[in-house]
Amino acid sequence: MNRCIAGGSAALVMAAGVIALAPPASAGCLYGGPVISKCDGPIQPDGTWQRCIGVIGWVNSGLSSHQVPVKQCDSMGPTQTRWDFVFADPPAHIDG
């Protein structure tokens, strides 16, 4: 009986650990590729939305340098033409 309880407890702890380490839901976001992240805000009544991308920036630090994430946001929409393909891909709203 004690072995059964201990085994059940171990399985429960392992399952809870897997759930706790799972990545958060990414509704409206894409991760990876040429940018760190690409997320769209809600669609406005005029059909536009805000897209924010996370890119890597370099910071000089004395005789060295290091990387930091940089957030860039701009407006997107069906009537707006973007020539920055990294920012504009996909051309439609990102839905989760």
Salt bridges, closest charged atoms under 4 A:
ASP40 OD1 - ARG51 NE 2.64
ASP74 OD2 - ARG82 NH1 2.25
ASP84 OD2 - ARG82 NH2 3.75
ASP95 OD1 - HIS93 ND1 2.72
